[in-house]
């Protein structure tokens, strides 16, 4: 869904490689990832320039003691992370390892 320079996508994880994905950013901006619910899984943050090849994306955790200094490329618990979209054409949060749970992953893009 797109509204002006905002986009949003949510997915409920039920298996490895389930992902919330946003592509086609109209401008540079910021993206936030929220993971809600219980999980025994690893969520990997990734970016792309060509919508085919994905690489690790460093994201800042929000509301944590590490938020001021530590960027991460994966998450194993509920929370919120932010990153600049720079010149990327897309960002996704993909379940790279799954055991149990059904967390909801929501991506939100805000363009400048």
Phi and psi restraints in degrees (range 20) as a CNS / XPLOR table:
assign (resid 1 and name C) (resid 2 and name N)
       (resid 2 and name CA) (resid 2 and name C) 1.0 -129.5 20.0 2
assign (resid 2 and name N) (resid 2 and name CA)
       (resid 2 and name C) (resid 3 and name N) 1.0 133.7 20.0 2
assign (resid 2 and name C) (resid 3 and name N)
       (resid 3 and name CA) (resid 3 and name C) 1.0 -133.7 20.0 2
assign (resid 3 and name N) (resid 3 and name CA)
       (resid 3 and name C) (resid 4 and name N) 1.0 105.8 20.0 2
assign (resid 3 and name C) (resid 4 and name N)
       (resid 4 and name CA) (resid 4 and name C) 1.0 58.7 20.0 2
assign (resid 4 and name N) (resid 4 and name CA)
       (resid 4 and name C) (resid 5 and name N) 1.0 -123.8 20.0 2
assign (resid 4 and name C) (resid 5 and name N)
       (resid 5 and name CA) (resid 5 and name C) 1.0 -101.5 20.0 2
assign (resid 5 and name N) (resid 5 and name CA)
       (resid 5 and name C) (resid 6 and name N) 1.0 37.6 20.0 2
assign (resid 5 and name C) (resid 6 and name N)
       (resid 6 and name CA) (resid 6 and name C) 1.0 -127.2 20.0 2
assign (resid 6 and name N) (resid 6 and name CA)
       (resid 6 and name C) (resid 7 and name N) 1.0 142.7 20.0 2
assign (resid 6 and name C) (resid 7 and name N)
       (resid 7 and name CA) (resid 7 and name C) 1.0 -139.8 20.0 2
assign (resid 7 and name N) (resid 7 and name CA)
       (resid 7 and name C) (resid 8 and name N) 1.0 152.7 20.0 2
assign (resid 7 and name C) (resid 8 and name N)
       (resid 8 and name CA) (resid 8 and name C) 1.0 -150.8 20.0 2
assign (resid 8 and name N) (resid 8 and name CA)
       (resid 8 and name C) (resid 9 and name N) 1.0 145.0 20.0 2
assign (resid 8 and name C) (resid 9 and name N)
       (resid 9 and name CA) (resid 9 and name C) 1.0 -151.5 20.0 2
assign (resid 9 and name N) (resid 9 and name CA)
       (resid 9 and name C) (resid 10 and name N) 1.0 137.8 20.0 2
assign (resid 9 and name C) (resid 10 and name N)
       (resid 10 and name CA) (resid 10 and name C) 1.0 -128.6 20.0 2
assign (resid 10 and name N) (resid 10 and name CA)
       (resid 10 and name C) (resid 11 and name N) 1.0 148.6 20.0 2
assign (resid 10 and name C) (resid 11 and name N)
       (resid 11 and name CA) (resid 11 and name C) 1.0 -146.1 20.0 2
assign (resid 11 and name N) (resid 11 and name CA)
       (resid 11 and name C) (resid 12 and name N) 1.0 144.1 20.0 2
assign (resid 11 and name C) (resid 12 and name N)
       (resid 12 and name CA) (resid 12 and name C) 1.0 -95.7 20.0 2
assign (resid 12 and name N) (resid 12 and name CA)
       (resid 12 and name C) (resid 13 and name N) 1.0 122.7 20.0 2
assign (resid 12 and name C) (resid 13 and name N)
       (resid 13 and name CA) (resid 13 and name C) 1.0 -77.8 20.0 2
assign (resid 13 and name N) (resid 13 and name CA)
       (resid 13 and name C) (resid 14 and name N) 1.0 128.5 20.0 2
assign (resid 13 and name C) (resid 14 and name N)
       (resid 14 and name CA) (resid 14 and name C) 1.0 -131.7 20.0 2
assign (resid 14 and name N) (resid 14 and name CA)
       (resid 14 and name C) (resid 15 and name N) 1.0 -4.1 20.0 2
assign (resid 14 and name C) (resid 15 and name N)
       (resid 15 and name CA) (resid 15 and name C) 1.0 -163.2 20.0 2
assign (resid 15 and name N) (resid 15 and name CA)
       (resid 15 and name C) (resid 16 and name N) 1.0 162.7 20.0 2
assign (resid 15 and name C) (resid 16 and name N)
       (resid 16 and name CA) (resid 16 and name C) 1.0 -59.5 20.0 2
assign (resid 16 and name N) (resid 16 and name CA)
       (resid 16 and name C) (resid 17 and name N) 1.0 142.7 20.0 2
assign (resid 16 and name C) (resid 17 and name N)
       (resid 17 and name CA) (resid 17 and name C) 1.0 76.8 20.0 2
assign (resid 17 and name N) (resid 17 and name CA)
       (resid 17 and name C) (resid 18 and name N) 1.0 0.5 20.0 2
assign (resid 17 and name C) (resid 18 and name N)
       (resid 18 and name CA) (resid 18 and name C) 1.0 -62.6 20.0 2
assign (resid 18 and name N) (resid 18 and name CA)
       (resid 18 and name C) (resid 19 and name N) 1.0 141.3 20.0 2
assign (resid 18 and name C) (resid 19 and name N)
       (resid 19 and name CA) (resid 19 and name C) 1.0 -150.0 20.0 2
assign (resid 19 and name N) (resid 19 and name CA)
       (resid 19 and name C) (resid 20 and name N) 1.0 146.1 20.0 2
assign (resid 19 and name C) (resid 20 and name N)
       (resid 20 and name CA) (resid 20 and name C) 1.0 -95.9 20.0 2
assign (resid 20 and name N) (resid 20 and name CA)
       (resid 20 and name C) (resid 21 and name N) 1.0 126.5 20.0 2
assign (resid 20 and name C) (resid 21 and name N)
       (resid 21 and name CA) (resid 21 and name C) 1.0 -132.1 20.0 2
assign (resid 21 and name N) (resid 21 and name CA)
       (resid 21 and name C) (resid 22 and name N) 1.0 138.4 20.0 2
assign (resid 21 and name C) (resid 22 and name N)
       (resid 22 and name CA) (resid 22 and name C) 1.0 -126.8 20.0 2
assign (resid 22 and name N) (resid 22 and name CA)
       (resid 22 and name C) (resid 23 and name N) 1.0 127.9 20.0 2
assign (resid 22 and name C) (resid 23 and name N)
       (resid 23 and name CA) (resid 23 and name C) 1.0 -133.9 20.0 2
assign (resid 23 and name N) (resid 23 and name CA)
       (resid 23 and name C) (resid 24 and name N) 1.0 158.8 20.0 2
assign (resid 23 and name C) (resid 24 and name N)
       (resid 24 and name CA) (resid 24 and name C) 1.0 85.0 20.0 2
assign (resid 24 and name N) (resid 24 and name CA)
       (resid 24 and name C) (resid 25 and name N) 1.0 41.3 20.0 2
assign (resid 24 and name C) (resid 25 and name N)
       (resid 25 and name CA) (resid 25 and name C) 1.0 -61.9 20.0 2
assign (resid 25 and name N) (resid 25 and name CA)
       (resid 25 and name C) (resid 26 and name N) 1.0 129.2 20.0 2
assign (resid 25 and name C) (resid 26 and name N)
       (resid 26 and name CA) (resid 26 and name C) 1.0 -76.4 20.0 2
assign (resid 26 and name N) (resid 26 and name CA)
       (resid 26 and name C) (resid 27 and name N) 1.0 -15.5 20.0 2
assign (resid 26 and name C) (resid 27 and name N)
       (resid 27 and name CA) (resid 27 and name C) 1.0 -164.2 20.0 2
assign (resid 27 and name N) (resid 27 and name CA)
       (resid 27 and name C) (resid 28 and name N) 1.0 172.7 20.0 2
assign (resid 27 and name C) (resid 28 and name N)
       (resid 28 and name CA) (resid 28 and name C) 1.0 -64.7 20.0 2
assign (resid 28 and name N) (resid 28 and name CA)
       (resid 28 and name C) (resid 29 and name N) 1.0 155.4 20.0 2
assign (resid 28 and name C) (resid 29 and name N)
       (resid 29 and name CA) (resid 29 and name C) 1.0 -177.4 20.0 2
assign (resid 29 and name N) (resid 29 and name CA)
       (resid 29 and name C) (resid 30 and name N) 1.0 -148.9 20.0 2
assign (resid 29 and name C) (resid 30 and name N)
       (resid 30 and name CA) (resid 30 and name C) 1.0 -131.6 20.0 2
assign (resid 30 and name N) (resid 30 and name CA)
       (resid 30 and name C) (resid 31 and name N) 1.0 150.5 20.0 2
assign (resid 30 and name C) (resid 31 and name N)
       (resid 31 and name CA) (resid 31 and name C) 1.0 -127.0 20.0 2
assign (resid 31 and name N) (resid 31 and name CA)
       (resid 31 and name C) (resid 32 and name N) 1.0 141.5 20.0 2
assign (resid 31 and name C) (resid 32 and name N)
       (resid 32 and name CA) (resid 32 and name C) 1.0 -119.6 20.0 2
assign (resid 32 and name N) (resid 32 and name CA)
       (resid 32 and name C) (resid 33 and name N) 1.0 143.5 20.0 2
assign (resid 32 and name C) (resid 33 and name N)
       (resid 33 and name CA) (resid 33 and name C) 1.0 -120.1 20.0 2
assign (resid 33 and name N) (resid 33 and name CA)
       (resid 33 and name C) (resid 34 and name N) 1.0 128.1 20.0 2
assign (resid 33 and name C) (resid 34 and name N)
       (resid 34 and name CA) (resid 34 and name C) 1.0 -118.9 20.0 2
assign (resid 34 and name N) (resid 34 and name CA)
       (resid 34 and name C) (resid 35 and name N) 1.0 129.8 20.0 2
assign (resid 34 and name C) (resid 35 and name N)
       (resid 35 and name CA) (resid 35 and name C) 1.0 -112.3 20.0 2
assign (resid 35 and name N) (resid 35 and name CA)
       (resid 35 and name C) (resid 36 and name N) 1.0 122.1 20.0 2
assign (resid 35 and name C) (resid 36 and name N)
       (resid 36 and name CA) (resid 36 and name C) 1.0 -125.0 20.0 2
assign (resid 36 and name N) (resid 36 and name CA)
       (resid 36 and name C) (resid 37 and name N) 1.0 143.5 20.0 2
assign (resid 36 and name C) (resid 37 and name N)
       (resid 37 and name CA) (resid 37 and name C) 1.0 103.2 20.0 2
assign (resid 37 and name N) (resid 37 and name CA)
       (resid 37 and name C) (resid 38 and name N) 1.0 179.9 20.0 2
assign (resid 37 and name C) (resid 38 and name N)
       (resid 38 and name CA) (resid 38 and name C) 1.0 -90.6 20.0 2
assign (resid 38 and name N) (resid 38 and name CA)
       (resid 38 and name C) (resid 39 and name N) 1.0 147.4 20.0 2
assign (resid 38 and name C) (resid 39 and name N)
       (resid 39 and name CA) (resid 39 and name C) 1.0 -156.5 20.0 2
assign (resid 39 and name N) (resid 39 and name CA)
       (resid 39 and name C) (resid 40 and name N) 1.0 149.1 20.0 2
assign (resid 39 and name C) (resid 40 and name N)
       (resid 40 and name CA) (resid 40 and name C) 1.0 -125.3 20.0 2
assign (resid 40 and name N) (resid 40 and name CA)
       (resid 40 and name C) (resid 41 and name N) 1.0 81.7 20.0 2
assign (resid 40 and name C) (resid 41 and name N)
       (resid 41 and name CA) (resid 41 and name C) 1.0 -160.3 20.0 2
assign (resid 41 and name N) (resid 41 and name CA)
       (resid 41 and name C) (resid 42 and name N) 1.0 167.8 20.0 2
assign (resid 41 and name C) (resid 42 and name N)
       (resid 42 and name CA) (resid 42 and name C) 1.0 -118.8 20.0 2
assign (resid 42 and name N) (resid 42 and name CA)
       (resid 42 and name C) (resid 43 and name N) 1.0 125.7 20.0 2
assign (resid 42 and name C) (resid 43 and name N)
       (resid 43 and name CA) (resid 43 and name C) 1.0 -104.4 20.0 2
assign (resid 43 and name N) (resid 43 and name CA)
       (resid 43 and name C) (resid 44 and name N) 1.0 124.6 20.0 2
assign (resid 43 and name C) (resid 44 and name N)
       (resid 44 and name CA) (resid 44 and name C) 1.0 -105.9 20.0 2
assign (resid 44 and name N) (resid 44 and name CA)
       (resid 44 and name C) (resid 45 and name N) 1.0 130.1 20.0 2
assign (resid 44 and name C) (resid 45 and name N)
       (resid 45 and name CA) (resid 45 and name C) 1.0 -89.5 20.0 2
assign (resid 45 and name N) (resid 45 and name CA)
       (resid 45 and name C) (resid 46 and name N) 1.0 130.5 20.0 2
assign (resid 45 and name C) (resid 46 and name N)
       (resid 46 and name CA) (resid 46 and name C) 1.0 -140.3 20.0 2
assign (resid 46 and name N) (resid 46 and name CA)
       (resid 46 and name C) (resid 47 and name N) 1.0 154.5 20.0 2
assign (resid 46 and name C) (resid 47 and name N)
       (resid 47 and name CA) (resid 47 and name C) 1.0 -131.3 20.0 2
assign (resid 47 and name N) (resid 47 and name CA)
       (resid 47 and name C) (resid 48 and name N) 1.0 159.1 20.0 2
assign (resid 47 and name C) (resid 48 and name N)
       (resid 48 and name CA) (resid 48 and name C) 1.0 -141.8 20.0 2
assign (resid 48 and name N) (resid 48 and name CA)
       (resid 48 and name C) (resid 49 and name N) 1.0 152.4 20.0 2
assign (resid 48 and name C) (resid 49 and name N)
       (resid 49 and name CA) (resid 49 and name C) 1.0 -107.3 20.0 2
assign (resid 49 and name N) (resid 49 and name CA)
       (resid 49 and name C) (resid 50 and name N) 1.0 -20.7 20.0 2
assign (resid 49 and name C) (resid 50 and name N)
       (resid 50 and name CA) (resid 50 and name C) 1.0 -120.3 20.0 2
assign (resid 50 and name N) (resid 50 and name CA)
       (resid 50 and name C) (resid 51 and name N) 1.0 6.0 20.0 2
assign (resid 50 and name C) (resid 51 and name N)
       (resid 51 and name CA) (resid 51 and name C) 1.0 63.9 20.0 2
assign (resid 51 and name N) (resid 51 and name CA)
       (resid 51 and name C) (resid 52 and name N) 1.0 14.0 20.0 2
assign (resid 51 and name C) (resid 52 and name N)
       (resid 52 and name CA) (resid 52 and name C) 1.0 -125.1 20.0 2
assign (resid 52 and name N) (resid 52 and name CA)
       (resid 52 and name C) (resid 53 and name N) 1.0 -48.7 20.0 2
assign (resid 52 and name C) (resid 53 and name N)
       (resid 53 and name CA) (resid 53 and name C) 1.0 -99.7 20.0 2
assign (resid 53 and name N) (resid 53 and name CA)
       (resid 53 and name C) (resid 54 and name N) 1.0 124.2 20.0 2
assign (resid 53 and name C) (resid 54 and name N)
       (resid 54 and name CA) (resid 54 and name C) 1.0 -112.2 20.0 2
assign (resid 54 and name N) (resid 54 and name CA)
       (resid 54 and name C) (resid 55 and name N) 1.0 139.0 20.0 2
assign (resid 54 and name C) (resid 55 and name N)
       (resid 55 and name CA) (resid 55 and name C) 1.0 -129.7 20.0 2
assign (resid 55 and name N) (resid 55 and name CA)
       (resid 55 and name C) (resid 56 and name N) 1.0 159.9 20.0 2
assign (resid 55 and name C) (resid 56 and name N)
       (resid 56 and name CA) (resid 56 and name C) 1.0 -58.6 20.0 2
assign (resid 56 and name N) (resid 56 and name CA)
       (resid 56 and name C) (resid 57 and name N) 1.0 138.4 20.0 2
assign (resid 56 and name C) (resid 57 and name N)
       (resid 57 and name CA) (resid 57 and name C) 1.0 -118.2 20.0 2
assign (resid 57 and name N) (resid 57 and name CA)
       (resid 57 and name C) (resid 58 and name N) 1.0 125.9 20.0 2
assign (resid 57 and name C) (resid 58 and name N)
       (resid 58 and name CA) (resid 58 and name C) 1.0 -80.0 20.0 2
assign (resid 58 and name N) (resid 58 and name CA)
       (resid 58 and name C) (resid 59 and name N) 1.0 126.6 20.0 2
assign (resid 58 and name C) (resid 59 and name N)
       (resid 59 and name CA) (resid 59 and name C) 1.0 -124.9 20.0 2
assign (resid 59 and name N) (resid 59 and name CA)
       (resid 59 and name C) (resid 60 and name N) 1.0 146.8 20.0 2
assign (resid 59 and name C) (resid 60 and name N)
       (resid 60 and name CA) (resid 60 and name C) 1.0 -88.7 20.0 2
assign (resid 60 and name N) (resid 60 and name CA)
       (resid 60 and name C) (resid 61 and name N) 1.0 127.1 20.0 2
assign (resid 60 and name C) (resid 61 and name N)
       (resid 61 and name CA) (resid 61 and name C) 1.0 -69.7 20.0 2
assign (resid 61 and name N) (resid 61 and name CA)
       (resid 61 and name C) (resid 62 and name N) 1.0 149.1 20.0 2
assign (resid 61 and name C) (resid 62 and name N)
       (resid 62 and name CA) (resid 62 and name C) 1.0 -109.8 20.0 2
assign (resid 62 and name N) (resid 62 and name CA)
       (resid 62 and name C) (resid 63 and name N) 1.0 140.0 20.0 2
assign (resid 62 and name C) (resid 63 and name N)
       (resid 63 and name CA) (resid 63 and name C) 1.0 71.6 20.0 2
assign (resid 63 and name N) (resid 63 and name CA)
       (resid 63 and name C) (resid 64 and name N) 1.0 27.3 20.0 2
assign (resid 63 and name C) (resid 64 and name N)
       (resid 64 and name CA) (resid 64 and name C) 1.0 -128.3 20.0 2
assign (resid 64 and name N) (resid 64 and name CA)
       (resid 64 and name C) (resid 65 and name N) 1.0 159.7 20.0 2
assign (resid 64 and name C) (resid 65 and name N)
       (resid 65 and name CA) (resid 65 and name C) 1.0 -61.7 20.0 2
assign (resid 65 and name N) (resid 65 and name CA)
       (resid 65 and name C) (resid 66 and name N) 1.0 -25.3 20.0 2
assign (resid 65 and name C) (resid 66 and name N)
       (resid 66 and name CA) (resid 66 and name C) 1.0 -86.1 20.0 2
assign (resid 66 and name N) (resid 66 and name CA)
       (resid 66 and name C) (resid 67 and name N) 1.0 -7.4 20.0 2
assign (resid 66 and name C) (resid 67 and name N)
       (resid 67 and name CA) (resid 67 and name C) 1.0 -56.6 20.0 2
assign (resid 67 and name N) (resid 67 and name CA)
       (resid 67 and name C) (resid 68 and name N) 1.0 -34.3 20.0 2
assign (resid 67 and name C) (resid 68 and name N)
       (resid 68 and name CA) (resid 68 and name C) 1.0 -76.1 20.0 2
assign (resid 68 and name N) (resid 68 and name CA)
       (resid 68 and name C) (resid 69 and name N) 1.0 -20.3 20.0 2
assign (resid 68 and name C) (resid 69 and name N)
       (resid 69 and name CA) (resid 69 and name C) 1.0 -130.1 20.0 2
assign (resid 69 and name N) (resid 69 and name CA)
       (resid 69 and name C) (resid 70 and name N) 1.0 -21.2 20.0 2
assign (resid 69 and name C) (resid 70 and name N)
       (resid 70 and name CA) (resid 70 and name C) 1.0 -116.9 20.0 2
assign (resid 70 and name N) (resid 70 and name CA)
       (resid 70 and name C) (resid 71 and name N) 1.0 112.9 20.0 2
assign (resid 70 and name C) (resid 71 and name N)
       (resid 71 and name CA) (resid 71 and name C) 1.0 -91.3 20.0 2
assign (resid 71 and name N) (resid 71 and name CA)
       (resid 71 and name C) (resid 72 and name N) 1.0 145.8 20.0 2
assign (resid 71 and name C) (resid 72 and name N)
       (resid 72 and name CA) (resid 72 and name C) 1.0 -129.0 20.0 2
assign (resid 72 and name N) (resid 72 and name CA)
       (resid 72 and name C) (resid 73 and name N) 1.0 161.0 20.0 2
assign (resid 72 and name C) (resid 73 and name N)
       (resid 73 and name CA) (resid 73 and name C) 1.0 -111.8 20.0 2
assign (resid 73 and name N) (resid 73 and name CA)
       (resid 73 and name C) (resid 74 and name N) 1.0 -6.5 20.0 2
assign (resid 73 and name C) (resid 74 and name N)
       (resid 74 and name CA) (resid 74 and name C) 1.0 -141.3 20.0 2
assign (resid 74 and name N) (resid 74 and name CA)
       (resid 74 and name C) (resid 75 and name N) 1.0 162.1 20.0 2
assign (resid 74 and name C) (resid 75 and name N)
       (resid 75 and name CA) (resid 75 and name C) 1.0 -139.4 20.0 2
assign (resid 75 and name N) (resid 75 and name CA)
       (resid 75 and name C) (resid 76 and name N) 1.0 145.7 20.0 2
assign (resid 75 and name C) (resid 76 and name N)
       (resid 76 and name CA) (resid 76 and name C) 1.0 -126.1 20.0 2
assign (resid 76 and name N) (resid 76 and name CA)
       (resid 76 and name C) (resid 77 and name N) 1.0 11.6 20.0 2
assign (resid 76 and name C) (resid 77 and name N)
       (resid 77 and name CA) (resid 77 and name C) 1.0 -147.9 20.0 2
assign (resid 77 and name N) (resid 77 and name CA)
       (resid 77 and name C) (resid 78 and name N) 1.0 165.4 20.0 2
assign (resid 77 and name C) (resid 78 and name N)
       (resid 78 and name CA) (resid 78 and name C) 1.0 -63.8 20.0 2
assign (resid 78 and name N) (resid 78 and name CA)
       (resid 78 and name C) (resid 79 and name N) 1.0 150.1 20.0 2
assign (resid 78 and name C) (resid 79 and name N)
       (resid 79 and name CA) (resid 79 and name C) 1.0 162.6 20.0 2
assign (resid 79 and name N) (resid 79 and name CA)
       (resid 79 and name C) (resid 80 and name N) 1.0 -171.8 20.0 2
assign (resid 79 and name C) (resid 80 and name N)
       (resid 80 and name CA) (resid 80 and name C) 1.0 -129.9 20.0 2
assign (resid 80 and name N) (resid 80 and name CA)
       (resid 80 and name C) (resid 81 and name N) 1.0 139.6 20.0 2
assign (resid 80 and name C) (resid 81 and name N)
       (resid 81 and name CA) (resid 81 and name C) 1.0 -133.4 20.0 2
assign (resid 81 and name N) (resid 81 and name CA)
       (resid 81 and name C) (resid 82 and name N) 1.0 149.4 20.0 2
assign (resid 81 and name C) (resid 82 and name N)
       (resid 82 and name CA) (resid 82 and name C) 1.0 -128.9 20.0 2
assign (resid 82 and name N) (resid 82 and name CA)
       (resid 82 and name C) (resid 83 and name N) 1.0 151.6 20.0 2
assign (resid 82 and name C) (resid 83 and name N)
       (resid 83 and name CA) (resid 83 and name C) 1.0 -156.4 20.0 2
assign (resid 83 and name N) (resid 83 and name CA)
       (resid 83 and name C) (resid 84 and name N) 1.0 156.6 20.0 2
assign (resid 83 and name C) (resid 84 and name N)
       (resid 84 and name CA) (resid 84 and name C) 1.0 -78.5 20.0 2
assign (resid 84 and name N) (resid 84 and name CA)
       (resid 84 and name C) (resid 85 and name N) 1.0 143.5 20.0 2
assign (resid 84 and name C) (resid 85 and name N)
       (resid 85 and name CA) (resid 85 and name C) 1.0 -85.0 20.0 2
assign (resid 85 and name N) (resid 85 and name CA)
       (resid 85 and name C) (resid 86 and name N) 1.0 -11.7 20.0 2
assign (resid 85 and name C) (resid 86 and name N)
       (resid 86 and name CA) (resid 86 and name C) 1.0 43.5 20.0 2
assign (resid 86 and name N) (resid 86 and name CA)
       (resid 86 and name C) (resid 87 and name N) 1.0 -123.3 20.0 2
assign (resid 86 and name C) (resid 87 and name N)
       (resid 87 and name CA) (resid 87 and name C) 1.0 -104.9 20.0 2
assign (resid 87 and name N) (resid 87 and name CA)
       (resid 87 and name C) (resid 88 and name N) 1.0 17.5 20.0 2
assign (resid 87 and name C) (resid 88 and name N)
       (resid 88 and name CA) (resid 88 and name C) 1.0 -69.1 20.0 2
assign (resid 88 and name N) (resid 88 and name CA)
       (resid 88 and name C) (resid 89 and name N) 1.0 150.4 20.0 2
assign (resid 88 and name C) (resid 89 and name N)
       (resid 89 and name CA) (resid 89 and name C) 1.0 -96.1 20.0 2
assign (resid 89 and name N) (resid 89 and name CA)
       (resid 89 and name C) (resid 90 and name N) 1.0 -13.6 20.0 2
assign (resid 89 and name C) (resid 90 and name N)
       (resid 90 and name CA) (resid 90 and name C) 1.0 -162.3 20.0 2
assign (resid 90 and name N) (resid 90 and name CA)
       (resid 90 and name C) (resid 91 and name N) 1.0 158.5 20.0 2
assign (resid 90 and name C) (resid 91 and name N)
       (resid 91 and name CA) (resid 91 and name C) 1.0 -138.5 20.0 2
assign (resid 91 and name N) (resid 91 and name CA)
       (resid 91 and name C) (resid 92 and name N) 1.0 145.2 20.0 2
assign (resid 91 and name C) (resid 92 and name N)
       (resid 92 and name CA) (resid 92 and name C) 1.0 -142.4 20.0 2
assign (resid 92 and name N) (resid 92 and name CA)
       (resid 92 and name C) (resid 93 and name N) 1.0 158.6 20.0 2
assign (resid 92 and name C) (resid 93 and name N)
       (resid 93 and name CA) (resid 93 and name C) 1.0 -120.0 20.0 2
assign (resid 93 and name N) (resid 93 and name CA)
       (resid 93 and name C) (resid 94 and name N) 1.0 109.3 20.0 2
assign (resid 93 and name C) (resid 94 and name N)
       (resid 94 and name CA) (resid 94 and name C) 1.0 -113.2 20.0 2
assign (resid 94 and name N) (resid 94 and name CA)
       (resid 94 and name C) (resid 95 and name N) 1.0 137.3 20.0 2
assign (resid 94 and name C) (resid 95 and name N)
       (resid 95 and name CA) (resid 95 and name C) 1.0 -76.3 20.0 2
assign (resid 95 and name N) (resid 95 and name CA)
       (resid 95 and name C) (resid 96 and name N) 1.0 105.5 20.0 2
assign (resid 95 and name C) (resid 96 and name N)
       (resid 96 and name CA) (resid 96 and name C) 1.0 -91.4 20.0 2
assign (resid 96 and name N) (resid 96 and name CA)
       (resid 96 and name C) (resid 97 and name N) 1.0 -16.3 20.0 2
assign (resid 96 and name C) (resid 97 and name N)
       (resid 97 and name CA) (resid 97 and name C) 1.0 -149.8 20.0 2
assign (resid 97 and name N) (resid 97 and name CA)
       (resid 97 and name C) (resid 98 and name N) 1.0 132.5 20.0 2
assign (resid 97 and name C) (resid 98 and name N)
       (resid 98 and name CA) (resid 98 and name C) 1.0 -134.7 20.0 2
assign (resid 98 and name N) (resid 98 and name CA)
       (resid 98 and name C) (resid 99 and name N) 1.0 132.5 20.0 2
assign (resid 98 and name C) (resid 99 and name N)
       (resid 99 and name CA) (resid 99 and name C) 1.0 -118.9 20.0 2
assign (resid 99 and name N) (resid 99 and name CA)
       (resid 99 and name C) (resid 100 and name N) 1.0 -61.5 20.0 2
assign (resid 99 and name C) (resid 100 and name N)
       (resid 100 and name CA) (resid 100 and name C) 1.0 -149.6 20.0 2
assign (resid 100 and name N) (resid 100 and name CA)
       (resid 100 and name C) (resid 101 and name N) 1.0 172.8 20.0 2
assign (resid 100 and name C) (resid 101 and name N)
       (resid 101 and name CA) (resid 101 and name C) 1.0 101.9 20.0 2
assign (resid 101 and name N) (resid 101 and name CA)
       (resid 101 and name C) (resid 102 and name N) 1.0 173.0 20.0 2
assign (resid 101 and name C) (resid 102 and name N)
       (resid 102 and name CA) (resid 102 and name C) 1.0 -145.0 20.0 2
assign (resid 102 and name N) (resid 102 and name CA)
       (resid 102 and name C) (resid 103 and name N) 1.0 62.1 20.0 2
assign (resid 102 and name C) (resid 103 and name N)
       (resid 103 and name CA) (resid 103 and name C) 1.0 -67.0 20.0 2
assign (resid 103 and name N) (resid 103 and name CA)
       (resid 103 and name C) (resid 104 and name N) 1.0 151.2 20.0 2
assign (resid 103 and name C) (resid 104 and name N)
       (resid 104 and name CA) (resid 104 and name C) 1.0 -101.5 20.0 2
assign (resid 104 and name N) (resid 104 and name CA)
       (resid 104 and name C) (resid 105 and name N) 1.0 124.5 20.0 2
assign (resid 104 and name C) (resid 105 and name N)
       (resid 105 and name CA) (resid 105 and name C) 1.0 -105.2 20.0 2
assign (resid 105 and name N) (resid 105 and name CA)
       (resid 105 and name C) (resid 106 and name N) 1.0 126.1 20.0 2
assign (resid 105 and name C) (resid 106 and name N)
       (resid 106 and name CA) (resid 106 and name C) 1.0 -122.0 20.0 2
assign (resid 106 and name N) (resid 106 and name CA)
       (resid 106 and name C) (resid 107 and name N) 1.0 128.8 20.0 2
assign (resid 106 and name C) (resid 107 and name N)
       (resid 107 and name CA) (resid 107 and name C) 1.0 -107.9 20.0 2
assign (resid 107 and name N) (resid 107 and name CA)
       (resid 107 and name C) (resid 108 and name N) 1.0 137.5 20.0 2
assign (resid 107 and name C) (resid 108 and name N)
       (resid 108 and name CA) (resid 108 and name C) 1.0 -134.5 20.0 2
assign (resid 108 and name N) (resid 108 and name CA)
       (resid 108 and name C) (resid 109 and name N) 1.0 128.4 20.0 2
assign (resid 108 and name C) (resid 109 and name N)
       (resid 109 and name CA) (resid 109 and name C) 1.0 -109.1 20.0 2
assign (resid 109 and name N) (resid 109 and name CA)
       (resid 109 and name C) (resid 110 and name N) 1.0 136.4 20.0 2
assign (resid 109 and name C) (resid 110 and name N)
       (resid 110 and name CA) (resid 110 and name C) 1.0 -125.1 20.0 2
assign (resid 110 and name N) (resid 110 and name CA)
       (resid 110 and name C) (resid 111 and name N) 1.0 117.5 20.0 2
assign (resid 110 and name C) (resid 111 and name N)
       (resid 111 and name CA) (resid 111 and name C) 1.0 -87.3 20.0 2
assign (resid 111 and name N) (resid 111 and name CA)
       (resid 111 and name C) (resid 112 and name N) 1.0 160.6 20.0 2
